[in-house]
């Protein structure tokens, strides 16, 4: 009886010793937290608060001995809208060497716009740029003197500054004009025949055999 009793006690002691000497199982602790934006709070102060909160949550996660890695996700809430602000993930050995939270954190750049802190920029397009270049060139350098034709060729929607009267071309006085034609043209003489005497003399007087 005594030998059997000591055998049972020895087996129990060996079993207990093996349980206490078993290696700890690696565990990843995942933490998610929602940070609400305060009234009149800027996005910069909200992100600073999120970084400080993530650093504290990592420290709390490594306070447990069996935790070898901590993953933290911080969400931001504003006007009922929730979007991710940052995500941190670091191992225990890395955190002991470099405990700064920023180098182990990934930031979401669109969170400021999604939460309504900033408005997306809209591209500004000039009204004249929507028209072809040929139209703008014709307005700037008209080739015809008829301003009415130039005004009708402008497309609709052109600003009033563009729709100005184009001056009519003036005649340069330095250019010599051709002389005007005479009002009383010189009368042309009718051609005379060779045998017609001049001075109204009769044929008998002009004949040498007359007399």
ZAMITOR-936820 format. One record per residue: x, y, z of N, C-alpha, C in turn; residue in three letters. Coordinates in steps of 0.05 Angstrom, whole numbers, padded with zeros to 5 digits, always signed. Each point is the difference from the previous one (the first is absolute). Layout:
! ZAMITOR-936820
XYZXYZXYZALA
...
This chain:
! ZAMITOR-936820
+00017-00024+00000-00017+00024+00000+00017+00025+00000UNK
+00022-00001+00016+00017+00024+00001+00015+00004-00026UNK
+00009-00021-00012+00014+00002-00026-00019+00011-00022UNK
-00023-00010+00000-00020+00009-00020-00007+00029+00004UNK
-00002+00008+00025-00007+00028+00007+00022+00019-00010UNK
+00024-00007+00005+00023+00017-00008+00002+00001-00031UNK
-00007-00021-00013+00001+00000-00029-00020+00020-00012UNK
-00024+00001+00011-00021+00018-00009+00009+00029+00005UNK
+00012+00006+00023+00009+00027+00006+00022+00009-00018UNK
+00018-00018-00007+00022+00007-00019-00010+00006-00027UNK
-00019-00015-00010-00011+00005-00027-00015+00027-00001UNK
-00014+00007+00022-00014+00025+00001+00019+00024+00000UNK
+00023-00003+00014+00019+00022+00001+00013+00004-00027UNK
+00006-00021-00014+00012+00003-00027-00019+00013-00019UNK
-00026-00006+00002-00020+00012-00018-00002+00030+00005UNK
+00000+00008+00026-00002+00028+00007+00024+00015-00010UNK
+00023-00011+00002+00025+00013-00008+00000+00004-00030UNK
-00010-00019-00016-00001+00003-00029-00019+00022-00008UNK
-00021+00004+00015-00020+00021-00007+00012+00027+00004UNK
+00014+00005+00022+00011+00026+00006+00024+00007-00018UNK
+00014-00020-00010+00023+00005-00017-00007+00001-00030UNK
-00026-00001-00007-00008+00001-00029+00005+00028-00010UNK
+00010+00003-00025+00006+00027-00011-00026+00015-00005UNK
+00002+00027+00003-00024+00017-00005-00006+00001-00030UNK
-00026-00001-00007-00009+00001-00027+00000+00029-00009UNK
+00011+00006-00024+00000+00027-00011-00029+00009-00005UNK
-00006+00025+00006-00027+00011-00003+00002+00028-00011UNK
-00018+00006-00019-00002+00027-00011-00025+00012+00011UNK
+00003+00023+00012-00023+00014+00012-00009+00022-00019UNK
-00026-00001-00007-00012+00019-00018-00019+00019+00015UNK
+00005+00026-00004-00016+00020+00015-00012+00019-00021UNK
-00025+00007+00003-00014+00019-00017-00014+00021+00018UNK
+00004+00025-00006-00011+00021+00017-00011+00023-00019UNK
-00023+00011+00008-00012+00022-00014+00003+00025+00015UNK
+00012+00020-00013+00006+00026+00013-00019+00021-00012UNK
-00016+00012+00018-00019+00020-00009+00012+00028-00001UNK
-00006+00014-00021+00010+00028-00003-00016+00019+00018UNK
+00014+00017+00014-00012+00020+00017-00008+00025-00017UNK
-00020+00015+00010-00008+00025-00015+00024+00019-00002UNK
+00001+00013-00023+00022+00019-00006+00028-00012+00001UNK
+00001-00026-00003+00026-00014-00001+00011-00002-00028UNK
+00025+00005-00004+00013-00001-00026+00008-00029-00006UNK
+00006-00005-00025+00009-00027-00008+00028-00006+00011UNK
+00016+00021+00003+00027-00005+00010+00000-00009+00029UNK
-00016+00014+00016-00002-00009+00029-00014-00027+00002UNK
-00018-00006-00018-00013-00027+00001+00021-00022-00006UNK
+00018+00005-00019+00020-00020-00006+00021-00002+00022UNK
+00006+00022+00013+00019-00002+00023-00012-00016+00023UNK
-00026+00004+00004-00014-00016+00021-00001-00030-00008UNK
-00004-00005-00025+00000-00028-00009+00027-00014+00003UNK
+00022+00014-00006+00026-00011+00004+00006-00006+00029UNK
-00007+00019+00018+00005-00005+00028-00017-00023+00010UNK
-00024-00003-00009-00017-00022+00008+00011-00027-00010UNK
+00010+00000-00025+00011-00025-00010+00025-00009+00015UNK
+00017+00019+00008+00024-00006+00016-00008-00012+00027UNK
-00020+00011+00013-00009-00011+00026-00012-00028-00003UNK
-00015-00005-00022-00012-00026-00004+00021-00021-00006UNK
+00022+00007-00013+00022-00019-00005+00013-00007+00026UNK
+00005+00020+00017+00012-00006+00027-00018-00018+00016UNK
-00026+00004+00000-00018-00017+00014-00001-00028-00011UNK
+00003-00003-00026+00000-00026-00012+00024-00016+00008UNK
+00024+00012+00001+00024-00014+00008+00002-00004+00030UNK
-00018+00011+00015+00000-00006+00029-00007-00029+00005UNK
-00013-00013-00018-00005-00029+00003+00024-00015-00010UNK
+00009-00019+00016+00026-00014-00006-00002-00017-00025UNK
-00023-00012-00006-00001-00018-00023-00005+00014-00026UNK
-00002+00027+00000-00004+00015-00025+00027+00007-00012UNK
+00003-00008-00026+00025+00005-00014-00003+00022-00021UNK
-00025+00007-00007-00004+00020-00021-00027+00013+00005UNK
-00001+00027-00004-00025+00015+00004-00007+00014-00026UNK
-00026-00001-00007-00011+00014-00023-00022+00019+00010UNK
+00002+00026-00007-00019+00020+00010-00011+00014-00025UNK
-00027+00003-00001-00014+00015-00020-00016+00022+00013UNK
+00005+00025-00007-00014+00023+00011-00019+00011-00021UNK
-00026+00002+00007-00020+00012-00018-00007+00027+00010UNK
-00007+00018-00018-00009+00027+00007-00030+00003-00007UNK
-00014+00014+00018-00029+00004-00004-00006+00030+00002UNK
-00014+00009-00020-00008+00029-00001-00026+00002-00016UNK
-00020+00013+00013-00027+00003-00012-00011-00027-00009UNK
+00003-00020+00016-00010-00027-00006+00015-00015-00021UNK
+00022+00010-00010+00016-00013-00020+00025-00012+00013UNK
+00005-00026-00005+00023-00014+00011+00019-00008-00023UNK
+00025+00007+00003+00020-00007-00020+00026-00007+00015UNK
+00017-00018-00011+00025-00007+00013+00020+00024-00001UNK
+00013+00004+00023+00020+00021+00002+00028-00011-00003UNK
+00006-00021+00015+00027-00012-00001-00001-00029+00008UNK
+00020-00015-00007+00003-00028+00006+00028-00006+00008UNK
+00004-00010+00024+00027-00006+00011+00003-00030+00005UNK
+00024-00011-00006+00006-00028+00005+00029-00002+00006UNK
+00007-00012+00023+00028-00002+00008+00004-00024+00018UNK
+00023-00013-00003+00008-00023+00017+00012+00010+00026UNK
+00000-00017+00020+00011+00007+00026+00029+00008-00002UNK
+00016-00016-00014+00029+00005-00002+00005+00027-00014UNK
-00015+00006-00021+00003+00026-00014-00009+00023+00017UNK
-00020-00003+00016-00010+00021+00017+00020+00006+00022UNK
+00013-00020+00010+00020+00004+00021+00025+00016-00011UNK
+00006-00005-00025+00023+00015-00012-00008+00028-00008UNK
-00023+00003-00013-00008+00027-00010-00030+00003+00008UNK
-00005+00013+00022-00028+00002+00010-00016+00023-00013UNK
+00010+00013-00020-00016+00021-00013-00022-00011-00017UNK
-00024+00012+00003-00024-00012-00013-00001+00007-00030UNK
+00012+00023-00008-00003+00009-00028+00013-00019-00020UNK
+00023-00011+00007+00014-00018-00019-00013-00027-00003UNK
-00019-00007+00017-00014-00025-00002-00029+00005-00009UNK
-00007+00024-00010-00027+00008-00006-00004+00006-00029UNK
-00023-00008-00010-00008+00007-00028-00024+00019+00002UNK
+00002+00023-00014-00021+00020+00002-00017+00000-00026UNK
-00025+00008+00004-00019+00001-00022-00004+00029-00008UNK
+00009+00008-00024+00001+00028-00008-00028+00011-00006UNK
-00019-00016-00008-00026+00010-00008-00019+00004+00024UNK
+00010-00006+00024-00018+00001+00023-00008+00029+00006UNK
+00017+00020-00005-00007+00028+00005-00023+00009-00018UNK
+00000-00008-00025-00021+00007-00019-00026-00015+00007UNK
+00003-00026+00006-00024-00016+00006-00014+00009+00026UNK
+00015+00011+00019-00012+00009+00025-00010+00029-00003UNK
+00005+00013-00022-00010+00027-00004+00017+00022+00010UNK
+00025-00005+00007+00018+00021+00009+00009+00018-00024UNK
+00003-00012-00023+00008+00015-00024-00019-00008-00023UNK
-00003+00018-00019-00016-00004-00023+00018-00007-00024UNK
-00007-00019-00016+00017-00006-00023+00001+00024-00019UNK
+00024+00005-00011+00004+00022-00018-00012-00006-00028UNK
-00014+00020-00011-00012-00003-00027+00018+00014-00020UNK
+00005-00012-00023+00017+00014-00019-00014+00024-00012UNK
+00015+00023-00001-00011+00024-00012+00007+00002-00029UNK
-00020+00002-00017+00003+00001-00029-00009+00026-00011UNK
+00017+00014-00014-00008+00026-00012-00021-00004-00021UNK
-00020+00018-00002-00021-00004-00020+00011+00001-00029UNK
+00020+00016-00005+00010+00002-00028+00016-00024-00008UNK
+00010-00016+00020+00016-00023-00007-00017-00023-00011UNK
-00026+00001+00004-00017-00021-00010-00004+00002-00030UNK
+00006+00023-00012-00004+00003-00029+00025-00006-00015UNK
-00001-00006-00025+00024-00006-00016+00018+00024-00002UNK
+00025-00005-00005+00020+00022-00002-00005+00017-00024UNK
-00012-00011-00021-00005+00015-00024-00019+00023+00005UNK
-00020-00005+00017-00020+00021+00006+00013+00023+00015UNK
+00017-00007+00021+00013+00021+00015+00019+00016-00017UNK
+00014-00013-00019+00018+00014-00017-00014+00019-00019UNK
-00024-00009-00010-00015+00017-00018-00010+00025+00014UNK
-00007-00002+00026-00008+00023+00015+00023+00019+00006UNK
+00023-00012+00007+00023+00017+00006+00012+00013-00024UNK
+00001-00013-00023+00011+00010-00025-00020-00002-00022UNK
-00019+00019-00002-00020-00002-00022+00013+00006-00026UNK
-00009-00015-00021+00011+00004-00027-00019+00016-00017UNK
-00024+00004+00008-00020+00014-00016-00007+00026+00013UNK
-00007+00020-00015-00007+00026+00011-00029+00001+00009UNK
-00016-00019-00006-00028+00000+00008-00002-00009+00028UNK
-00005+00018+00019-00002-00008+00028-00025-00015+00006UNK
-00021+00005-00015-00025-00014+00004+00003-00029-00005UNK
+00015-00007-00022+00004-00029-00006+00017-00013+00022UNK
+00020+00015+00010+00017-00011+00022-00017-00005+00025UNK
-00018+00018+00007-00016-00004+00024-00018-00024-00003UNK
-00012-00004-00024-00018-00023-00003+00015-00027+00000UNK
+00026+00000-00006+00015-00025+00000+00009-00008+00028UNK
-00004+00017+00020+00008-00008+00027-00020-00021+00011UNK
+00010-00020+00014-00018-00020+00011-00014+00011+00024UNK
-00023-00012+00008-00015+00009+00024+00016-00006+00025UNK
-00005+00017+00020+00013-00004+00026+00027+00014+00003UNK
+00009+00015-00021+00025+00015+00003-00004+00023+00019UNK
+00019+00005+00018-00003+00023+00019-00003+00026-00015UNK
-00012+00020+00015-00005+00026-00012+00026+00014-00007UNK
+00021-00006+00014+00026+00013-00006+00010-00008-00027UNK
-00007-00024-00009+00009-00009-00027-00017+00012-00022UNK
-00027+00003+00007-00019+00010-00021+00001+00030-00002UNK
+00023+00011-00006+00002+00029-00004+00001+00006-00030UNK
-00007+00025-00006-00002+00007-00028+00028+00000-00012UNK
+00003-00013-00023+00025-00001-00014+00001+00024-00019UNK
+00019+00018+00002+00000+00024-00017+00002-00006-00029UNK
-00014+00017-00016+00001-00004-00029+00027+00010-00010UNK
+00010-00013-00021+00027+00008-00011-00002+00028-00013UNK
+00019+00016+00005+00002+00027-00012+00018+00000-00024UNK
-00006+00019-00018+00015+00002-00025+00025+00018+00005UNK
+00023-00010-00007+00025+00015+00004+00002+00022-00021UNK
+00002+00025+00010+00001+00023-00018+00026+00002-00015UNK
+00021-00015+00009+00026+00002-00013+00000-00015-00026UNK
-00019-00018-00004-00001-00015-00025-00011+00018-00022UNK
+00014+00003-00022-00009+00017-00022-00023-00013-00015UNK
-00021+00016-00003-00023-00009-00015+00002+00008-00029UNK
-00011-00015-00018+00001+00007-00029-00015+00026-00005UNK
+00009+00017-00019-00014+00026-00006-00027-00005-00011UNK
-00019+00018+00006-00027-00004-00010-00001+00004-00030UNK
-00019-00013-00012-00004+00002-00029-00011+00027-00007UNK
+00008+00013-00023-00011+00027-00007-00029-00001-00006UNK
-00013+00022+00008-00029+00002-00005-00006+00007-00029UNK
+00018+00016-00013-00005+00008-00028+00022-00013-00017UNK
-00005-00022-00011+00021-00013-00016+00006+00016-00025UNK
+00025-00002-00010+00008+00015-00024-00014-00013-00024UNK
-00013+00016-00016-00014-00012-00023+00020-00010-00021UNK
-00006-00022-00011+00017-00012-00021-00008+00012-00027UNK
+00021+00006-00016-00004+00011-00027-00005-00023-00020UNK
-00018+00004-00018-00006-00020-00020+00023-00001-00020UNK
+00009-00022-00008+00023-00002-00019-00009+00011-00027UNK
+00019+00014-00012-00006+00012-00027+00013-00017-00021UNK
-00012+00000-00023+00012-00014-00023+00022+00016-00012UNK
+00019-00013-00014+00022+00016-00011-00008+00020-00022UNK
-00022-00006-00014-00008+00017-00022-00018+00023+00010UNK
-00006+00001+00026-00017+00022+00009+00016+00025+00005UNK
-00006+00022-00013+00016+00024+00004-00006+00013+00027UNK
+00021+00013+00010-00003+00015+00025-00009+00028-00005UNK
-00011+00012+00020-00007+00028-00001-00026+00005-00015UNK
-00014-00021-00008-00025+00004-00014+00003+00008-00029UNK
+00024-00004-00012+00004+00008-00028-00014-00019-00019UNK
-00009+00010-00022-00014-00016-00019+00019-00017-00016UNK
-00009-00021-00013+00018-00017-00016+00013+00015-00023UNK
-00014+00018-00011+00011+00014-00023+00023+00017+00008UNK
-00001+00013+00023+00022+00017+00008+00024-00015+00008UNK
-00003-00023+00010+00023-00016+00009+00012-00016-00023UNK
-00013+00000-00023+00011-00016-00023+00020+00018-00014UNK
+00025-00010-00005+00020+00016-00014-00007+00006-00029UNK
-00017-00016-00012-00008+00005-00028-00023+00019-00003UNK
-00009+00010+00024-00022+00019-00002+00010+00027-00009UNK
-00014+00016-00013+00005+00026-00012+00002-00004-00029UNK
